[in-house]
Amino acid sequence: MEKSRPSNINNSCKSSGTPFQIVLLQSRKYKKSLLFRTSLMALLLLLLLAYNGVSIFCVTVPFPAKTSSQAAGFLTRDAGGSRPKWASSSSKLSSSVMYAVKEEQTLAHLKTRLPLLKNSDFSFPRVKNSPSTDNDHFPISQNSSYSVLQVNNYSIPTKIKPRKKKSVTKLLLSEARPKRFAVRVEEFFHGGSSSNSSCKLRFFMTWISSQESFRQRELFAIESLFKWHPSGCLLIVSKSIDSSRGTQLLKPFSDKGFRVLAISPDFNYLFKETLAEAWFDNLKKGNIRPGKVSLGQNLSNLLRLALLYKFGGIYIDTDIIVLKNFSKLRNSIGAQTVDSETGSWSRLNNAVMIFDKNHPLLLKFIEEFALTFNGNKWGHNGPYLVSRVVSRVSGRAGYNFSVLPPPLFYPVGWGKVHGLFRGRWDEAHSKWLASKLRHIRKESFCVHLWNRHSRKLEVEEGSIIAQIMLDTCLFCNYSISPL
């Protein structure tokens, strides 16, 4: 009995422990708990620091908002036959300016969307249920942040926080020196003091591309122009052609006594005292985004309008083959397509335009460009622009112009232009080619080759284009196949 008691006492000590042992065990547990809490706090602090860093350096990207997509159409009636209702777009905008018609697209054209800015306080009148546009068009950014710039009683929408594109600077800095442009043009058109050397007709072309891309087709377009207008003058507004290599390209014409000059554009001079002046200034400052469509193409659309407004004359694209003399045409623009049911034009084109100096319709075209510029939709600032404006001003007092039917300037549409390059297949096709050629020779002042759709086509022997080239060539000393 005496021996078992110490064992019980020892067991009791092991289970309960001495005060020192108890304190030691408790301190170890506390240290573990404190270490866990400290680690947890450190982790929370790290997460907090990471969150603050992200919130400081992150960039907020705007997401597409729900909006109706518009197409740059031109018909003045909707599907139900009623006229569109016009509405004022903003209380801040001048009431003396009518803005472009925008039309809702069908669902087939809503596949591609661009990021839209928030808080729109600028909108345009719209007309519903108009025909859809080509698939390569992009919807207009409707919900954009704009400020309104007042210029000469007009209002120009200007984006508040734009992104600059470095590719714009190189193009815009390629202008002619101040005053030099005006002097050279004046000397070219008037030929000094001799009145006999003045131009009978003034022709304009624009070329905002490289000199290397000005090839046989463009040179043949010049040939056809001088074939029918030997006493005319051609001014090619182009930085790349206004060079020593460009001079060599044009030398065969000047050697024959034809008056042709390439000159670098002076945008500031040409756009002065029009709404294009403020638009161009904002473009240079980066307040206007050029968009996905080539800026050169859109500048060409504006440049041709400014040239005609400043000097008056005839503008033609570099893929236009001239077939007749233009001297009897005045203040005219050509229809590209017509409505098969009504017989009225449904689309105009700006590849050929004949207008007097300071014509009011040209000023409307320029205003429309500056007020509704969209760099993401092909044709919006070109063919669709002239279509929109003409549909609004037709019949109004103060305008005097003609819309010519498609056969005169555009006898073949872009979708069928390949047929002009193909030779004879069989006897039936040969008869069709002969009939079509007779019709073009009789009705058309020119043929549009639609470069975008025919650049890679070869001219086949016996084709309509081959015959037209024989009719309109000036030098006639080269093969027709490279055209």
Salt bridges, closest charged atoms under 4 A:
ASP136 OD1 - HIS137 NE2 3.82
ASP136 OD2 - ARG452 NH2 2.80
GLU186 OE2 - HIS190 NE2 3.13
GLU212 OE2 - ARG245 NH1 3.11
GLU218 OE2 - ARG455 NH2 2.62
ASP242 OD2 - ARG184 NH1 3.12
ASP255 OD2 - LYS251 NZ 2.80
ASP281 OD2 - LYS285 NZ 3.09
ASP317 OD1 - ARG304 NH1 3.38
ASP319 OD2 - HIS448 NE2 3.08
ASP356 OD2 - ARG330 NH2 2.84
GLU367 OE1 - LYS364 NZ 3.75
GLU368 OE2 - ARG388 NE 2.90
GLU368 OE1 - ARG392 NH2 2.84
GLU427 OE2 - LYS431 NZ 3.95
ASP471 OD2 - ARG441 NE 2.80
